[in-house]
Amino acid sequence: MYHGTMRRAVIVHCWGGNPNYAWYPWVKKELEKEAYTVTVPSMPDTDMPKEVLWVPKLKEIIGTPDEDLVLIGHSIGCATIMRYLESLGEDQKVGKVIFVAGFTDDLGFEEIKNFFQSPINKEKIKKSVKLGIVAIQSDNDPYVPFSKFKETLEAAFDAKVVVKHGAGHMSGPVDNEGSCLELPEVIAEAL
């Protein structure tokens, strides 16, 4: 009989992604083996992501945040998590956050400017995460320049950085690359 609190993970997919895309099903299955309850929601209008729709959807999926919750974001999913964390009350915290191919500005893409109308509140985000932030990044991501990522995520969030060599955007067909179907680094960091 399991008497502890339930460990939960929520994976927020990328722009154009869905719950069965890339590494999400594999990570879900692996975390479930470790007694996590894992949710990979279908985000609204995935091909035209909007902060005003994605953040409320994430809030609804999470319900009450607690320190047994791990949030895992991919690409624009990371920005969604950042905006969600900014909205938490002073006394609310999540356990851990894992950003995969994350970024803190629009990278020059008109379609996602709506997520970055105001600067990311890095201090508030850091305060909202009990066990720290991990950033998993590839050294040849075609969308997120590696040098830029180091100064934004690592510096801004005191993030633990995990570098994958030659893994692109850790995505699949929507980003014109072969599908990244497993991401053991996510499991290692979640546990």
N, C-alpha and C positions, 0 to 999 in steps of 0.2 A: 504494500500500500504506500502510495507516494504522499508524504505529508508536507513537503516543502511547498514553496510557492511555485507556480507554473512558469517555466521559462518560455518566453515567447520571442519569435523573430518575425519581422515584417520586411519583405523585400519589395522595394519600389523600383519598378522597371524603367527602362530607358524610353526616350522619344521614339515612337514607332514600335515599341516592344509590346509584349503581352506575357501572361503568366507562364506560357510554355516555351518562351524564347531563350536561346543561348544557355547559360549556366544556371538559370533560376530553378528548373525542376530538379537538377542534380543537387544543388545546395539544399533545397527543401528536403529532399529525401535523406541526405546525410545528416542534417540537423535533427530530423525526426528520429533517426536512430539514436540520437543523444537526448531523447526525451523533450525536445523542443516542440511547441506548437508553432507551426510556420504558416504564415499567410502571404500569398503573392497576389495582391489585388489587381484586377484589370483597371487601369487608370482611364478616366474619361477622355474622349477625343485624342487617342494616343498619337495620331499623326499631326496634331496641332496642340501641343501641351500648353495648358494655361494654369498659372499659379492659382488663380481664383477658383479653379475646379479641382486641381490636384491636391492642394493643401487641405481643404475641407474633407475630401475623400479619405485622405490619410488619417485625419483626426477621427473620422467616423469609424474607420477600420480599427484604430488603436483603442478607442474608448479612453479608459483611464490609464495614463502612462505610469510605469513604475520601474524600479531598478532591476527587474528581471527581464526587461524588454531590450532586445537588440534590434537596432534599425540598420538595414543594409540597403544602400542605394546604388544604382548604376546610372552614370551620366546625369541626365536631367533629374533622375530620381534622387540624386544627391542634393541638388538644389531644393527639391521638394522637402526633403528631410531638414535641411537648414532652415527653411522658412517655417516649417512646423515647430522646430525647436525654439525658434525666436518667439513663438506665440505662447509658450508654456508659462504657467504661473511661477512665481518665485520659489514655491515649495515643491514644484513638480520636476522630476528628473527621470531620464531613461538610463538604462545600464550602460550600454555601449553603442557606438555608431561606427559602421564600416562603410567608407566611401570607395566605390570602385569606379575609376576613371572620372573622378569628380572635378568640379571647377567652381569658381566663385564670381564669374561674370559671364556675359553672353557669348564670349569667344568670337564675336562678329556675326553671329547668326540672328537675323531679324526675327525669326519665328520664336526664339526663346527670350527675347529682350524683356517680355512681360514678367519674367521671374526676377529681374534685376532692376526694377524701377527705383529701388532704394538700395543703399549699400547693405551688404550682409553684416548683421550684428554679431561679429565674431566672439566678443566677450560673453554675450548672452548665450550663444550656442554652446560655448565651452562650459559655462555654468550649469547647463541643462543636461550634461552627460556625466554620470558618476565615474565610470571606469575608463573614460578617455575615448579618443577618436583615432581610428586607423584609416590610413589612405593607401589603397592598393592601386598602383599606377604602372603602366607600361612605359618603357623607355622609347617606344616609337609610336605612341598614340598619334594618329593623324589629325585629331581635333584638339587635343589638349597638349600644347607644347610642354615638354618635360621641365624645362627651366622655370616656366611660369607656374606650373603646378607646385614645384618645390617652394616657391616664395609665397604662393597663396595658401595652399592647404597646410603644408608643414609649419610654416611660420605663423600663420593666422590661428591655427587650432592646436599648436603643439602636437600635431598628429604624429603617431608612429607611422613611419613610411615603409611600405613593403613594395619593392620594385620587381616587376616581372619583365623579363627580357624579351623584346620582340613580340609582344602579345597584342599589338594594335590597340583598339578601343575595347578589347575583351567583350566583343559583341558578336555580330553575325550578319546575315544578309541585309538587314536594314542599313547597316553601315558599310556595305560592300566588302565584307571580309568573311573568311571562313568562320563557321560558328565556334565560339569558345564554349565548349559543353561542360567543362569541369573547372572549378576554381577552388582547389584545396586550401589556398591561402585564406579564403573567407571562413572556412570551417575552423581552421587553426586559430584564427583571431576571435571567432565567436565563442570558442570554448576556452 
